[in-house]
Amino acid sequence: MALSATRAARASPAAASTSFALQRADLACADAVGALMELWGFKRQLGRAWAVLFLSERPLAAPELCERLQISTGLLSMTLAELRGWGVVRGVEVPGDRKEHYCAETHVWRLVTRVLREREMAAVRSALERFDGALRDLHAALSDVDPAVKAQARFKARRLEQLVELSRAALNVLRLLVDSARADVGPIKALSEALARGHVARDG
């Protein structure tokens, strides 16, 4: 029969100390990833659950995940459903155990690029479409008979064109990062090479 945590601690203080250290490390990492995910616009629990699975050497069942994360089964169920929707956690079968277990996607950059592709790139494209529509309105205003309206339209168009250029540059960077993941090239290396090519082209 397995010893309880209290009895195990009494029987082996060193083992208990290590166990507590591992728990603290798991929770510290989970909280750090959760805070980053929240900053990126996701729920904190998504990052916490993924981090615990990422640090686990084996798939974990829901009861153990709840215990490690110190959350309810209902919250865990919603969290896992969302993580599975993003493709960053998947269910696996463990021989001899009827409970469903879960493991994390361990290709971290693949996780980042999926979010970049499906959320950030979509948002930038949407902004560009709106900017283009606003520019069309401003260009139409340039034919207004009122000189003051024309002057304002020219001013606003110049400012808006800066936002368009910035958005297009951001979209190019996002495409580069996503493409580097598809080609299994380090994103920093790919970005550095692209910047170097641009520098050579300008100098040439």
N, C-alpha and C positions, 0 to 999 in steps of 0.2 A: 504494500500500500504506500502510495506516495506521501511524503511528509507535507504538512501544511507549511505555508511561508513562515509562520511564527516558529514552528518546531524546527524547520530547516535552519532558520537563523540561529536558534539556540544550539543546534547540532554542529553547525559549521559557520562561525562568524565571518570567516574570509569569503566563503561562497556567497553569503548573504550580502556582504559589502559589495562584491562584484555585481550581484544581481541588481542591487539598488543603483549602482553606477551605470549599468546598462540601461535601466529604466530612465534614469535622469538624462542620459545621452539621447535616447529615443525621443523623449518628450521635448528636450531642448531643440533637437533638429526639427521635430514636428511643428513646434511653435514658430521656429524661424521660417520654415517653408510656408506655413500658414500665413504669417505676416506678409511675406513677399507676394503670395497669391492674392491676399486681400488688397494689397497696394496695386496689383494688376487688375483689380476689378472682379475677382472671384471670391467665393465664400472661403473663409479661413479654414473651415473643416475639410475642404477639398485638399488643400495642401498638407494638412496634418495627417489625414488618412493615407494619402499617397506616400508621404515621407516614411511613415511607420512600415508600410509594405515594402518600400524601396530598401529599407535597412534590414528587413527580415531575410534570413538565409533560407526560409521555406515559406510556402503559401500559408496564409492564416485564415481561419474560419471567423465568422462574425462574432461569436462570443469572446474570442481572444482579442479581436480588434477593439471591441467595446471596452474590454478591460484595460488594454494598453492606452487607448485614447481617453478613457474615462468619460465616455458619452453613452447616451441611451441607444437602444436597438433601433428605435424609430429614426433618430438622427443619422445613425450609421447607414440604415437602409437608403435614405434619401441621398446621402453622400456618395455611396457606392454606385447608385443608379446614375448620378451625374458624372462621376468619374468614368464609368463604363461608356456613357454616351460620348465622352471625349476620346475614348480609346486609350486611356492611360492606365486603366486597371481592367483585368479580365478574370473571369471565374475559371477555376481549374478543379479537376477531380483528384482526390487523394485516395489511393487504394485502401480499402478497409474502413473508410470513414464516409458516411452518407451525407454529411454536411458539405455544403459548397464552400470551397476555399478561394482565396483571392491572392493574386500576385500583381506587382506593379510593372509597368513598362519601364525598362531600365535604360533605354536610349534617351538620355535627358534632352539632348538637342532636338530629337524628333518631337518631343512633347512641345518644346518652345516653338518650333517651326509650324506645327499644326495650328497653334493659337495664332501665330503671325499670319498664316495663310487664311484661316477661316474667320478671324475676327478683325485684326488690325488692317490687313490689306483690304478687306471689304469696307471698313470704315473710311479708309483713305480714298478708295474709289468713289464711295458715296459723296464724300466731301468735294472731290474733283467735279463730279457731275453737277453739284449745286453751284460750285464756283463758276463752271462754264455757263450755266443758266443765268447767273447773276451778271456775268460779263456780256451776254447777249442783250440783256436789258440795258446795261450801261452803254453799249454800243448804239442801241436804238435811241437812247437819250442824247447821244451826240448830235443827232439831227434836229433836236428841239430848237424852236425859234428863240427861246429865252437864253441869252448868253450866260447867265448865272447857272442855269441848269447844265449847259454844255461844260462849263468850267468844273462844276462838281462831278459830272460824269467822267471827265478826263482824270481828275484827281483820284476818284474812287477806283477807276479802271487800273490806274498805275499801282495802287495799293493792292488791289485784288490779284493782279498779275504776279505780285510777289508771293502771295499765298499759293497760287497755282504752281509756281516754280518750286516752292518749298514742298508742296504735297507730292509733286511728281518725283522730286529727289527722294523723298521718304519712301515712295512706292518702289523706286528702283533699288533702294537699299534693302527693303523687305523682300523683293524678288530675289536679290542676290543671296540673302541669308537662307531663304527657302530652297533655292536651287542648290546651294552648297550642301544642304542636308541631303537632298536627293542624290547628289553625286558622292555623298559620304566624304566631303571635304570639310576640314575644320573651318568654322565660320569666320574666325579671326584671320586665318590664313587667306581665305577667299576674299575677304574684304580688303586686306592689305594688298593682295595682288591686283585687285580691281583699281584701287587707288593709285598703285604704281603705274598701271597701264594708262590711267588718265593723266598722270603727271608726265609720262613719256610723250603721250600724244600732244599735250599742250606745249612741251618744250620743243617737239619736233616740228 
